[in-house]
Amino acid sequence: MEELPLIDIRDVSFRYENRVVLEHISLQVRAGEFWALIGPNGSGKSTLLKLILGLLPPQQGDIRLFGEPVKTFRQREKIGYVSQKSNSFNSGFPATVLEVVKSGLTRKKGLFRSFTKADEKKALDALETVRMSEFAHESIGQLSGGQQQRVFIARALIGEPELLIMDEPTVGIDEQNVRQFYSILQHLNEDYGIAIVLVTHEIDLVTNLATHVACLNRTMHFHGVQSDYEQMGDDDVAKWYGHPVRRLHGGESS
């Protein structure tokens, strides 16, 4: 029997008052896949994530997570989420990196349960996975934006999710740290088998790492394997993107 998709979106539409944001969207994400969700500003990417996460109800169509309707899905620990809040902690925020990561267990343990030594080991293991264990006892507010985002990934990983959803997590991060960040995502996908859905504007960098690409601008203009996306002409991409887009192919420079 074929495994159920982790995300199954069928003919979903959504509007804010009289403005259509998403129109007849269908997409399936399966175990082990790495999806790059790309599109210009205002294309509906963040709205689609809110629908997947159950923060908005679809006005038309159906969304299922791990085979369950999104409205009744309760196994939230299967999904890790990282937003674009890379600079959300100021320098005076009173929490260590380890404390921030352990807070990712509150969904499983409950809000007022104390943490055990086993929980601390899980947190340290998660930090090791994102190459941040040496900062475990540092203040989260003292880290750079790129380092903070790696901590947020560790926080998402501590619950051992099967699916990681990220909304433009590299906003405000310098290019060197962006490349390191994506290297970690590739490691999580290839070595741990975690499925990833990543909303991004960094088309070239991510589509060289992703296994699948979805091109969204109100409607879904393309969704499929990365190699088929690479076969699209730049003019075709520019047509749905709304302006000229120069892509790097096979690591070439633009």
C-alpha positions in Angstrom: 0.0 0.0 0.0 1.3 3.4 -0.9 2.2 5.7 2.0 -0.1 8.6 2.6 1.3 12.1 1.8 2.5 14.1 4.8 0.7 17.1 3.2 -2.1 16.6 0.8 -3.6 19.8 -0.7 -6.5 19.4 -3.2 -8.1 22.3 -5.1 -7.7 24.8 -2.3 -8.7 28.5 -2.8 -8.6 31.4 -0.3 -9.5 35.1 -0.4 -9.3 38.0 1.9 -12.6 39.9 1.5 -12.6 40.5 -2.3 -9.0 39.7 -3.0 -8.2 36.2 -4.3 -4.9 35.1 -2.7 -4.9 31.4 -3.7 -6.8 29.8 -6.5 -7.3 26.0 -7.1 -4.0 24.9 -5.4 -3.1 21.2 -5.3 0.2 19.8 -3.9 1.4 16.6 -2.2 4.4 16.4 0.0 5.7 12.9 0.8 8.1 11.5 3.3 11.8 12.4 2.7 11.1 15.1 0.1 12.6 18.6 0.2 10.3 21.2 -1.3 11.3 24.7 -2.2 8.2 26.9 -2.4 9.1 30.0 -4.4 7.2 33.0 -5.7 7.2 36.8 -5.6 6.0 38.9 -2.7 2.3 38.7 -2.3 2.0 35.4 -4.2 0.2 33.6 -1.4 3.1 31.6 0.1 2.6 32.6 3.7 -1.1 32.2 3.4 -0.6 28.7 2.1 1.6 27.9 5.1 -1.1 29.2 7.5 -3.6 26.9 5.8 -1.3 23.9 6.2 -0.6 24.7 9.8 -4.3 25.1 10.6 -4.1 28.8 11.4 -6.6 29.6 8.6 -9.5 27.4 7.4 -9.6 26.6 3.6 -12.6 28.3 2.0 -12.6 25.8 -0.8 -10.9 22.4 -1.2 -9.3 20.0 1.2 -6.1 19.8 3.2 -4.9 16.7 5.0 -1.9 16.2 7.2 -0.6 12.6 7.5 -4.0 11.4 6.1 -6.1 13.4 8.6 -8.2 16.5 7.8 -6.2 19.6 9.0 -9.2 20.7 11.1 -9.0 17.6 13.3 -5.3 16.8 13.1 -3.9 16.6 16.6 -0.4 15.0 16.2 1.3 18.4 16.0 4.6 17.0 17.3 5.0 15.4 13.9 5.5 18.9 12.4 8.3 21.3 13.2 7.9 25.0 12.3 10.5 27.7 11.9 9.4 31.3 11.1 11.4 34.2 9.7 11.8 35.7 13.2 15.6 35.5 13.0 16.2 38.7 15.1 13.3 38.3 17.5 15.4 38.1 20.6 17.1 41.2 21.8 20.4 41.2 23.7 18.7 41.3 27.1 16.4 38.3 26.6 16.8 36.2 29.7 17.1 32.6 28.3 20.0 30.4 27.3 20.2 28.6 24.0 19.6 25.3 25.9 16.5 26.7 27.6 15.1 27.9 24.2 15.6 24.4 22.7 14.0 22.6 25.6 11.0 24.8 25.3 10.2 22.9 22.1 9.1 20.0 24.3 6.3 21.8 26.0 3.8 20.6 23.4 4.6 17.0 24.4 5.1 17.5 28.2 2.6 20.2 28.9 3.3 23.8 29.9 4.1 23.4 33.6 6.0 20.1 33.6 9.6 20.3 34.6 12.4 19.1 32.4 14.4 15.9 33.1 18.1 15.0 32.4 16.8 13.0 29.4 15.1 16.2 28.1 18.4 18.0 28.4 20.2 15.3 26.5 17.7 15.6 23.7 18.2 19.3 23.6 22.0 18.9 23.5 21.7 16.3 20.7 19.5 18.6 18.7 22.0 21.4 19.1 24.8 19.0 18.0 22.7 18.3 14.9 22.7 21.9 13.9 26.3 22.5 15.0 25.4 24.8 17.9 26.2 22.6 21.0 29.1 24.9 22.0 26.7 27.7 22.5 24.3 25.7 24.8 24.8 28.0 27.8 25.1 31.3 26.0 22.3 33.8 26.0 20.1 33.5 23.0 20.1 37.3 22.6 23.8 37.4 22.1 23.8 35.2 19.0 23.8 36.4 15.4 20.6 36.0 13.3 22.0 33.0 11.6 23.0 31.3 14.8 19.6 32.0 16.3 17.8 30.4 13.4 19.9 27.3 13.8 18.8 27.2 17.5 15.2 27.5 16.3 15.7 24.5 14.1 17.1 22.6 17.1 14.0 23.7 19.0 11.8 22.3 16.2 13.9 19.1 16.0 13.7 18.2 19.7 10.1 16.9 19.2 11.5 14.5 16.5 9.2 15.8 13.7 8.8 14.0 10.4 8.1 17.3 8.6 9.9 20.6 8.9 8.1 23.7 7.6 10.0 27.0 7.3 8.9 30.5 6.2 11.8 32.5 4.8 14.1 31.6 7.7 17.1 33.3 6.3 15.7 36.9 6.2 18.4 39.2 7.6 21.2 36.6 7.5 24.5 37.2 5.6 25.3 35.1 2.6 28.0 32.9 4.3 25.6 31.9 7.1 22.8 31.4 4.6 24.9 28.7 2.8 25.8 27.1 6.1 22.2 27.1 7.1 21.1 25.4 3.9 23.8 22.8 4.3 22.3 21.9 7.7 18.9 21.5 6.0 20.3 19.3 3.4 21.9 17.2 6.2 18.6 16.9 8.0 16.8 15.8 4.8 19.4 13.4 3.5 20.8 11.9 6.7 17.7 12.0 9.0 15.0 11.6 6.4 13.1 14.7 7.5 10.7 16.1 4.9 11.1 19.9 4.4 8.9 22.6 3.0 10.9 25.8 2.7 9.4 29.1 1.5 12.2 31.2 0.1 13.3 33.9 -2.4 16.7 32.5 -2.8 15.8 30.6 -5.9 19.3 29.5 -7.1 20.7 28.4 -3.8 17.7 26.4 -2.7 16.7 24.8 -5.9 20.1 23.2 -6.1 19.4 21.5 -2.8 15.7 20.8 -3.0 14.4 17.5 -4.5 11.1 19.3 -5.5 10.1 22.8 -6.5 6.7 24.5 -6.3 6.2 27.8 -8.1 3.3 29.8 -6.6 1.8 33.1 -7.7 -1.9 32.9 -6.7 -2.1 29.7 -8.7 0.4 26.8 -8.8 2.4 27.4 -12.0 4.7 24.4 -11.6 5.2 21.7 -9.0 7.4 18.7 -9.5 11.0 17.4 -9.3 13.9 19.7 -9.3 15.3 18.4 -12.6 12.0 19.2 -14.4 12.1 22.7 -12.9 15.7 23.2 -14.3 14.4 22.4 -17.8 12.1 25.5 -17.7 13.3 28.4 -19.6 14.1 31.7 -17.8 11.4 33.4 -19.9 8.8 30.9 -18.7 9.9 31.5 -15.1 9.7 35.3 -15.6 6.2 35.0 -17.0 4.7 33.5 -13.9 7.0 35.3 -11.5 6.0 38.7 -12.8 9.4 40.1 -13.6 12.7 38.8 -15.2 14.5 36.2 -13.1 18.1 35.1 -13.8 18.8 31.7 -12.5 22.1 29.9 -12.0 22.2 26.5 -13.7 24.4 23.8 -12.4 26.4 26.1 -10.2 27.2 28.7 -13.0 27.5 32.3 -12.2 24.8 34.8 -13.3 
